[in-house]
């Protein structure tokens, strides 16, 4: 039936002279008809509203249904980025009308599996605009959905006044993601997708969010598989989040919610420096970490992994630090045992401190529980409840995120993204610089991910089998040139000094 409707719409457009001879693809959503564009075997529908603009009195409220429209709405350009400060993930934005998603599909799609992607950026920046899903869609025969969600204070402010209004506060960006998932369930069949075959995935903040959706009762049934890339199950309980929110409100000269809602977006963008998912609220009743450890989560097939050198992306501020500064940082953050395992070498240069601190950040999971032993432990926990596939992105000689003379990025945080999403960069093109072995790695990863989206089991023809993380506890080491290979729990633990970190208090935090 959906094909008949689409053909009828296309015919009417041609008859009224509103379409070119090569008719653009059209689809009917619950809100109205959208017209996209086609290129290289992929139809793209960009900038589709999935919720009402969260402006005015809708600021800091759950997302409302989008307005309907008559006629045909062009869907050929990305929607506005959600308000955020300028960063390597994009320019500054102050436009709160930003709740848009994008659908990309192979031409002539029909009842295909769906991949819904949540972008990273620490919950304070980033957008769907960085993630063109054409390669994943065309290679694997799947429908790809990317989305924007409220960020920073707009998306995650908790405050007693807001809690009094609705029984909870914070997590507005998380509720946006849920609204997008509900939109997919209602509308994706019109684009040739199967609402009963949805895989939810995300990286970094998108990984935090994906774990939270696994834990949230109101997200159950909205997806059937999940992928967590360089993420964890971290959150902040409501009382602590409200305290932080009151502090922010006071810094903005506001004692109540009415004052906050009256502020221009620019003031809130300037004040937005960090954000967290908020737990112990109706939309997220238990901290995701607790839910996962107790098995109280959606037990769908999972793919979970991190990058070998996550911390190298976060440690660049330590370039040029001295031995004394390095040792002071270690002893003030941990204790002498860490210093003895990560000693200052006899031959050092301006990058030594950054590399050492990057290794500590990775292995300990210091930054939000991302990487190293924290990810290994999370995988082990998940695997105790549901079928889980683990990976470590181990290509350590790639281009990194941006040219930094002399600095070796290794497999730093977000280094894997351009292999799956060639459009992704941090202000400097990445994928166009790949050599032949890296292009092979990209092809392998796109096929592994696509197979998991289609069947719940990752497979790439001509590449290493990827076993589930079962009794053998094997993790797939993703390597360039077709050299990916499973490695053991013991080997991964030795690489990250997990015997040390498991003997110390948890570094990454859980919430």
C-alpha positions in Angstrom: 0.0 0.0 0.0 2.8 2.5 0.9 4.3 2.0 -2.6 0.9 2.8 -4.2 0.5 6.0 -2.1 4.1 7.1 -3.0 3.5 6.5 -6.7 0.2 8.4 -6.6 1.8 11.3 -4.9 4.6 11.3 -7.5 2.0 11.2 -10.3 0.1 14.2 -8.8 3.3 16.2 -8.4 4.2 15.6 -12.1 0.7 16.4 -13.2 0.8 19.8 -11.4 4.2 20.7 -12.6 5.8 20.6 -9.2 8.3 17.8 -9.9 11.1 17.4 -12.4 11.1 14.7 -15.0 13.1 12.5 -12.7 10.6 12.7 -9.8 12.1 13.1 -6.4 11.3 10.5 -3.8 8.2 11.2 -1.6 6.8 9.7 1.5 3.7 10.3 3.6 4.3 10.7 7.4 1.7 11.2 10.0 2.3 14.9 9.8 2.3 15.3 6.0 4.1 14.4 2.8 7.8 15.0 2.5 9.9 15.1 -0.7 13.6 14.1 -0.6 16.4 13.7 -3.1 18.2 10.8 -4.7 21.9 10.3 -5.3 24.1 7.3 -6.0 21.4 4.7 -5.2 20.3 6.3 -1.9 17.2 8.4 -1.2 17.7 11.0 1.5 14.9 12.8 3.4 16.6 15.4 5.6 15.2 17.8 8.2 11.9 16.1 9.0 10.3 17.5 12.2 9.6 14.8 14.7 8.5 17.1 17.5 7.3 20.6 18.0 9.9 23.3 18.4 10.7 23.4 22.2 10.5 27.2 22.4 8.7 29.6 24.7 6.6 27.7 27.2 7.8 24.4 25.7 11.4 25.0 26.8 12.2 22.3 29.5 9.1 20.3 28.8 8.7 16.9 27.2 8.6 17.0 23.4 5.2 17.8 21.9 3.9 16.4 18.7 4.9 18.2 15.5 2.4 20.4 13.7 0.9 18.9 10.5 1.3 20.6 7.1 -0.5 20.6 3.8 1.0 20.0 0.5 4.5 18.6 0.1 7.3 19.6 2.4 10.8 19.6 1.0 13.2 17.4 2.9 16.5 18.1 1.1 18.5 19.9 3.8 19.5 19.2 7.4 17.5 20.9 10.1 18.9 23.4 12.5 21.6 22.2 14.9 20.4 22.4 18.5 21.8 25.3 20.6 25.5 24.7 21.5 28.7 26.6 21.8 31.1 26.4 18.9 33.3 23.3 18.9 35.1 21.0 16.6 31.7 19.3 16.2 30.1 22.3 14.6 29.5 26.1 14.7 27.7 27.9 17.5 23.9 27.6 17.4 21.2 29.4 19.3 18.2 28.1 17.4 15.9 26.1 19.7 13.8 25.0 16.7 16.0 21.9 16.2 14.1 18.7 16.7 14.6 17.2 13.2 15.6 13.8 12.0 16.9 12.4 8.7 16.0 9.2 6.9 18.3 7.6 4.3 17.4 4.4 2.4 18.4 2.4 -0.6 16.3 3.2 -3.6 13.2 0.9 -3.8 13.5 0.0 -0.1 10.8 -2.3 1.2 10.5 -3.5 4.8 14.2 -3.2 5.5 15.9 -3.2 8.9 16.4 0.2 10.5 19.4 1.8 12.2 18.7 4.8 14.5 21.8 6.7 15.4 22.4 9.0 18.4 25.3 11.4 17.9 28.0 12.1 20.5 29.4 15.3 21.8 29.2 15.0 25.6 25.5 15.9 25.6 26.6 19.5 24.9 27.4 19.7 21.2 27.3 17.7 18.0 24.5 17.0 15.5 23.1 14.5 13.1 24.5 16.7 10.3 27.9 15.0 10.8 26.5 11.6 10.1 25.6 10.9 6.5 24.3 7.4 6.5 24.5 6.7 2.8 27.4 4.3 2.9 25.7 2.1 5.7 22.3 2.2 3.9 23.6 1.3 0.4 26.1 -1.3 1.5 23.8 -3.2 3.8 20.3 -2.6 2.5 19.1 -0.9 5.6 17.3 2.3 6.4 19.4 4.8 8.5 17.8 7.4 10.8 19.9 10.2 12.4 18.5 12.8 14.8 19.1 16.0 16.7 18.1 16.3 20.4 18.3 19.1 22.9 21.8 19.6 24.4 23.4 21.2 27.4 21.1 23.2 29.7 18.3 23.0 27.1 18.3 19.2 27.2 19.5 18.2 30.6 18.8 21.0 33.2 17.4 19.6 36.4 15.9 22.1 38.9 13.5 21.8 41.8 11.0 24.2 40.1 11.0 22.1 37.0 10.6 18.9 39.0 7.6 20.5 40.8 5.9 21.1 37.4 6.2 17.6 36.0 7.4 15.2 38.7 10.8 15.1 37.1 13.4 17.3 35.4 16.5 16.9 33.3 16.5 14.3 30.5 14.6 16.5 28.0 17.1 15.6 25.3 16.7 11.9 26.3 12.9 12.3 25.9 13.6 13.8 22.5 15.4 10.7 21.6 12.4 8.6 22.8 10.1 10.8 20.7 12.3 10.1 17.6 12.1 6.4 18.3 8.3 6.6 18.6 8.3 8.6 15.3 10.2 5.7 13.7 7.7 3.2 15.0 4.8 5.2 13.5 6.3 6.4 10.3 9.3 4.3 9.1 7.2 1.9 7.0 6.4 4.8 4.7 10.1 4.9 3.9 10.5 1.2 3.3 11.7 0.4 6.9 10.4 -2.3 9.2 9.4 -0.9 12.6 9.9 -4.4 14.1 13.6 -4.4 13.2 15.1 -1.4 14.7 18.7 -1.2 16.0 19.5 1.7 18.3 23.1 2.9 18.4 25.3 5.8 19.5 28.9 6.9 20.3 30.1 8.6 23.4 27.1 10.6 24.7 25.1 8.6 22.2 26.5 5.5 23.9 25.5 6.8 27.3 22.0 7.5 25.9 21.8 4.0 24.3 22.5 2.4 27.7 19.9 4.6 29.3 17.3 3.5 26.7 18.1 -0.1 27.6 17.4 0.8 31.2 14.3 3.0 30.7 11.0 1.2 30.9 9.4 3.8 28.5 12.0 2.9 25.8 11.2 -0.8 25.9 9.9 -2.2 22.7 11.1 0.7 20.6 14.2 -1.2 19.4 15.3 -4.8 19.0 19.1 -4.5 19.0 21.6 -2.0 20.4 25.1 -0.7 19.7 27.2 1.1 22.4 30.4 2.7 21.0 32.8 4.3 23.4 30.1 4.8 26.0 29.0 3.6 29.4 26.0 3.6 31.7 26.8 6.7 33.6 24.2 9.1 35.1 23.6 11.6 37.9 20.8 11.0 40.4 18.1 13.8 40.5 19.1 15.3 43.9 22.7 16.0 42.8 21.5 17.2 39.4 19.0 19.6 41.0 21.8 21.0 43.1 23.9 21.7 40.0 20.9 23.2 38.3 20.2 25.6 41.2 23.9 26.7 41.0 23.6 27.4 37.3 20.3 29.3 37.7 21.8 31.5 40.4 24.8 32.2 38.1 22.3 33.4 35.6 20.5 35.6 38.1 17.4 33.4 38.3 15.6 32.2 41.3 12.7 30.5 39.5 11.7 28.7 36.3 9.8 31.7 34.9 13.0 33.7 35.0 14.9 30.9 33.3 12.3 30.5 30.5 12.5 34.3 29.8 16.2 34.2 29.2 17.4 34.5 25.6 19.0 31.3 24.2 22.4 33.0 23.9 22.6 33.3 27.7 21.9 29.6 28.2 24.4 28.6 25.5 27.1 30.7 27.1 26.4 29.0 30.5 26.2 25.5 29.1 29.5 23.7 30.0 28.5 20.1 30.9 25.5 17.9 31.0 24.5 14.5 32.3 21.6 12.0 32.0 19.5 12.3 35.2 18.3 9.1 37.0 15.8 8.4 39.7 13.1 10.1 37.7 10.0 8.5 36.1 11.7 8.4 32.6 14.8 6.8 34.1 13.8 5.3 37.5 17.1 3.5 38.2 20.7 4.5 37.4 21.4 2.7 34.1 24.5 1.1 35.7 22.4 -0.4 38.5 19.8 -1.6 36.0 22.4 -3.3 33.9 24.2 -5.0 36.9 20.9 -6.4 38.2 19.6 -7.4 34.8 16.7 -5.0 34.9 17.1 -3.7 31.3 15.9 -4.5 27.8 17.8 -7.7 27.1 18.3 -7.3 23.3 21.3 -8.4 21.4 24.2 -6.0 21.9 27.4 -4.8 20.3 29.6 -3.0 22.8 33.2 -1.6 22.4 35.7 1.1 22.7 38.9 2.4 21.2 42.4 1.3 22.3 43.6 4.8 23.2 40.4 6.6 24.2 42.2 9.0 26.5 44.6 10.4 23.8 41.7 12.5 22.6 41.2 14.0 26.1 44.8 14.3 27.1 46.1 16.8 24.5 46.0 19.6 27.1 48.9 17.9 28.8 51.2 18.3 25.8 54.4 20.0 27.1 53.8 19.1 30.8 56.9 18.3 32.8 57.7 15.2 34.8 56.9 17.0 38.0 53.6 18.2 36.7 52.7 14.7 35.5 53.6 13.0 38.8 51.7 15.6 40.7 48.6 14.9 38.6 48.9 11.2 39.1 49.4 11.4 42.9 46.6 13.9 43.4 44.2 11.8 41.3 45.1 8.3 42.3 48.0 7.0 44.4 51.6 5.8 44.1 50.7 2.4 42.7 49.5 4.1 39.5 52.7 6.1 39.2 54.8 2.9 39.6 52.8 1.2 36.8 53.0 4.3 34.5 56.5 5.6 35.3 58.2 8.5 33.6 60.6 7.1 31.0 64.3 7.8 30.7 63.8 9.3 27.3 60.9 11.8 27.2 59.7 14.6 24.9 57.0 17.2 24.9 54.3 14.6 24.3 55.3 12.1 27.1 53.0 13.4 29.8 50.0 13.5 27.4 50.6 9.9 26.3 51.0 8.7 29.8 47.9 10.5 31.1 46.0 9.4 28.0 46.9 5.8 28.8 45.7 6.3 32.4 42.5 7.9 31.3 41.8 5.0 28.9 42.7 2.1 31.2 40.9 3.4 34.3 37.8 4.7 32.5 38.4 8.0 34.2 36.5 10.0 31.6 32.9 8.9 32.0 33.7 5.2 32.3 34.8 5.1 28.7 37.4 2.5 27.5 39.9 0.1 28.9 38.9 -1.9 32.0 35.6 -0.1 32.4 34.4 -1.2 29.0 35.7 -4.7 29.5 33.8 -5.0 32.8 30.6 -3.5 31.2 30.8 -6.1 28.4 31.2 -8.9 30.9 28.2 -7.7 32.8 26.0 -7.4 29.7 27.1 -10.8 28.5 25.8 -12.3 31.7 22.3 -11.3 30.7 22.1 -11.2 26.9 24.0 -12.1 23.7 26.8 -9.6 23.4 29.5 -8.9 20.8 32.6 -7.0 22.0 35.1 -5.0 20.0 38.2 -2.9 20.5 39.1 -0.5 17.7 42.8 -1.1 17.5 44.0 0.8 14.5 46.6 3.1 16.2 48.4 4.7 13.2 45.4 6.4 11.5 44.9 10.1 10.9 43.2 10.9 14.2 40.6 13.7 14.4 42.7 16.7 13.3 46.3 17.3 12.3 48.4 18.1 15.4 52.1 18.3 14.5 54.1 15.6 16.2 51.1 14.2 18.2 50.2 10.6 17.7 46.5 10.2 18.2 46.6 6.4 18.3 43.1 4.9 18.4 41.7 7.9 20.3 38.2 8.7 21.3 36.0 9.1 18.2 38.7 7.9 15.9 36.5 5.0 14.6 33.6 7.2 13.5 34.9 8.2 10.1 35.3 4.6 9.2 31.6 4.1 9.5 30.4 7.6 8.6 32.8 9.1 6.0 31.2 12.5 6.5 32.3 12.7 10.1 35.2 15.0 10.9 36.3 17.4 13.6 36.8 20.3 11.3 39.3 18.6 9.1 38.4 15.8 6.5 39.4 12.4 7.8 38.1 9.6 5.5 39.6 11.2 2.3 43.0 10.7 3.8 42.6 6.9 4.4 45.2 4.6 2.7 44.2 1.3 1.2 44.5 -0.7 4.4 42.2 1.9 6.2 39.7 1.7 3.4 39.6 -2.0 3.9 39.0 -1.5 7.6 36.2 0.9 6.8 34.6 -1.7 4.5 34.9 -4.4 7.1 33.4 -2.2 9.8 30.5 -1.1 7.7 29.7 -4.7 6.9 30.1 -6.0 10.5 27.7 -3.2 11.7 25.3 -3.8 8.8 25.1 -7.5 9.5 24.4 -6.9 13.2 21.6 -4.4 12.2 20.1 -6.9 9.8 20.4 -10.1 11.9 21.8 -9.3 15.4 25.0 -11.1 14.5 28.0 -9.3 13.0 29.7 -10.8 10.0 31.9 -9.4 7.2 32.6 -11.6 4.2 36.3 -12.4 3.9 37.1 -11.0 7.3 37.6 -12.6 10.7 34.6 -14.3 12.4 33.3 -12.3 15.3 32.3 -14.7 18.1 29.8 -13.7 20.8 31.4 -12.8 24.2 30.6 -16.0 25.9 32.6 -18.4 28.1 35.7 -17.8 26.0 35.4 -14.0 26.6 36.6 -13.0 23.1 36.7 -9.4 21.9 37.2 -8.6 18.2 40.3 -6.4 17.7 39.5 -4.2 14.7 42.6 -3.8 12.6 43.5 -2.3 9.2 44.1 -4.3 6.1 41.8 -7.1 6.9 43.8 -8.2 9.9 41.1 -8.0 12.5 41.3 -10.9 15.0 39.6 -12.0 18.2 41.6 -11.4 21.4 41.1 -12.8 24.8 39.8 -11.1 28.0 43.2 -11.9 29.5 45.1 -10.2 26.7 42.9 -7.1 26.7 43.2 -6.9 30.5 47.0 -7.0 30.2 47.0 -4.2 27.6 45.1 -2.0 30.0 46.6 -3.0 33.4 43.2 -4.2 34.6 44.7 -6.0 37.6 45.7 -2.7 38.9 42.5 -0.8 38.2 40.3 -3.5 39.5 42.1 -3.3 42.8 41.5 0.5 43.1 38.2 2.4 43.8 36.2 2.8 40.6 37.6 5.7 38.6 35.0 6.2 35.9 32.0 6.5 38.1 28.5 5.1 37.5 25.9 7.3 39.1 
